[in-house]
Amino acid sequence: MSVITKSDLAYKYTWSADQGDNPNYIGKLDRDKVDRDEGYEVLRFLNSICTTKPQALQAERLIKTLLPGTVQKRTDIHQWLIDNWKK
């Protein structure tokens, strides 16, 4: 069961794949990186790390407003969220 759905997200995203990206591709690169502008990737990431809707919305806010652009790997984003949760 998903913690958060597309309609719950507070920020605007693209819902089609960027040039050179495929929303159905689940290879190593998509398992490792999250494109913060693509809704399907953010939604999948939030549902994989969050256990409540308020937690997912807080993580979304941090990702969209404070996460440095150089942080792109799922593991790095997750650690950054832990380190910066109270911001």
Helices and strands as residue ranges (DSSP letters): G 6-8, H 28-32, H 39-49, H 53-65, H 74-83
